[in-house]
Amino acid sequence: MATQTSSSTSPAYSESSIRVLKGLEPVKQRPGMYTRTDNPLHIIQEVLDNAADEALAGHGKKIKVILHSDASVTIEDDGRGIPFGLHPEENAPVIELVFTRLHAGGKFDKGKGGAYSFSGGLHGVGVSVTNALGKRLEATSYREGQVARLVFAGGDVVEPLSLRPAEAGQDRKQGTTVRVWPDAKYFESAALPMAELTHLLRSKAVLMPGVSVSLLVEKTKDSQTWLYKGGLRDYLMQTLPADPVIPLFEGQGFADGAGDFAEGEGADWAVAFTEDGAPVRESYVNLIPTSAGGTHDSGLRDGLFNAVKSFIDLHSLLPKGVKLMPEDVFARASYVLSAKVLDPQFQGQIKERLNSRDAVRLVSSFVRPALELWLNEHVDYGKKLAELAIKAAQTRQRAGQKVEKRKGSGVAVLPGKLTDCESRDIAHNEVFLVEGDSAGGSAKMGRDKECQAILPLRGKVLNTWEVERDRLFANTEIHDIAVAIGVDPHGPDDSPDLSGLRYGKVCILSDADVDGSHIQVLLLTLFFRHFPKLIEAGHVFVARPPLFRIDAPARGKKPAAKFYALDEGELTAILDKLRKEGVRDTAWSISRFKGLGEMNAEQLWDTTLNPDTRRLLPVQLGAQGFAETVGLMTQLMGKGEAAARRELMELHGDSVDIDV
């Protein structure tokens, strides 16, 4: 009887329950995975980026954007035009594949002879996402004396490919025109943000000197055209909030293919140092704006810092007791940076942040020698810049000392196993709670001793979900954590004194296996239950060490390299990428890290500790709110909740990857 009731009320789970999303359905189901959904700007930008890539490849001089009265947008270029012949394998017109298939495009082949050596496109989902999220899309390609036209609705072809001869005097010789009507149901607002669009178009013109970019608004008849010949310098000078302290530092550097980098990789930059106003900071990779920065920004910062520090050391300008940090040099820097990277790796589909690790070294290797040479040729300006950096360092150190004094004389003695950092700058300092003494040893050797502290933990931390606050310090590990970070346990409604906080980042660093995940959960339980204000203020982070290392041989222009993967999924993606680059399955070697203790100091620094290349996950309270999170945590960590946990495992057990 019970069995019958259960089967009648719960839906059946069978072979027919599994649904396979085909074509552009995944984009329509989960648009937020592929693009910004606050407004349609990013799907317009995908088409614009294609036009810019044509100009970047040297095949176009004009890009035109028209905002029509019916809320549609047209993007025109005078590039080569999208090919419209039949694809040799798919037996369908190439122009149709570009707009209807995910992971179809001309930017995968990055080697010699590829259609686009340097481009922002790398996933092949760009304009297909534009098509999927548009009510209607009309694509016209002018190529080889013919005009090809194709019309889509909701991502599907409604008017098949039609060809006609180009008419002299009426049709362009070559190029692509795309007109799209964004579907408002996928976006919070259907209106395009004009300020952002204008800034985007202007920046494209800046980054491509000699290319004309224009915008026409049909409704108001307003039109603007941007054509820069001075490039980054003119752009930065026009947008600076104040006069620079020294003349603008600008330059460029590109690899010749003889060293570690592919031919053509490098960067253009313009940097200004000001004393007042908010700094202007813009960076681009292959003309794609990276609003969240990334490793190319880190390379610029690294190059500037090392060049200025080298100048200060050479001329003995640093006062006694002052320690110079990268942010002291970078604090008053405004810049525009345009990097060219052969195979850029971005964080997320909308490409807001560059993650390519080699970009740090790439940009730094060109910026540092150029600035060192300039400073030593202009010693007076060099001393002005040094003065600005030293002033910032002194201000930072004074602020750090003020915080230190508020602790008073009654602070408990720091735990003996804590390997502290030298800096007292709270905003810059980090402490890593490391699983085990062996991993702690590697971390101590591999860390930046200036600002990174290490606290090794023995065994698994106590489950503190139901432990009274007054009993917490009975546990040695928890006592050491509280004393090391300098904050006492408190509740969600308390107003704890965070002035004693000794580190701006408290990072949980455990193995990338099941035991490591367990330790992560126990520490997160401790912070959520007894130090909630640390999470609320954004001080708690989880470090993500890799599980695999892949040693790949030299391939084409690219030298031999090491890749690191967080999990099986990333490992598969890296191996697929190597296969596409022509590497045989037997040519690479894969190592699995059983734990952090197996990594040497250099590997741990490169993958997990280095701020420029690591992956650090901020711990934040979810959208469900504090009360619901407490309920879920009680279910997961409560001693009397075994039945609830069993129910949870039965419900979600099929979505868990088991690491045996």
SULDA-V187796 format. One record per helix or strand. SS is the DSSP state (H for helix, E for strand). FROM is the first residue (numbers start at 1). LEN is the number of residues. If there is no record, write none. Layout:
ss->SS from->FROM len->LEN
ss->SS from->FROM len->LEN
This chain:
ss->H from->2 len->8
ss->H from->15 len->3
ss->H from->25 len->5
ss->H from->31 len->3
ss->H from->41 len->16
ss->E from->62 len->6
ss->E from->73 len->5
ss->E from->86 len->1
ss->E from->93 len->1
ss->H from->94 len->7
ss->H from->126 len->7
ss->E from->134 len->10
ss->E from->146 len->8
ss->E from->156 len->10
ss->E from->175 len->8
ss->H from->184 len->3
ss->H from->194 len->14
ss->E from->212 len->6
ss->E from->222 len->5
ss->H from->232 len->8
ss->E from->249 len->6
ss->E from->266 len->8
ss->E from->281 len->5
ss->E from->288 len->2
ss->E from->294 len->1
ss->H from->295 len->20
ss->H from->326 len->5
ss->E from->333 len->8
ss->E from->346 len->2
ss->E from->353 len->2
ss->H from->358 len->20
ss->H from->379 len->27
ss->E from->418 len->2
ss->E from->430 len->6
ss->H from->437 len->10
ss->E from->452 len->6
ss->H from->469 len->6
ss->H from->476 len->10
ss->E from->490 len->1
ss->H from->498 len->3
ss->E from->505 len->5
ss->H from->514 len->17
ss->E from->531 len->1
ss->H from->532 len->5
ss->E from->540 len->4
ss->E from->548 len->5
ss->E from->555 len->1
ss->E from->558 len->1
ss->E from->561 len->5
ss->H from->568 len->13
ss->E from->589 len->4
ss->H from->596 len->3
ss->H from->601 len->9
ss->E from->616 len->3
ss->H from->626 len->12
ss->H from->642 len->14
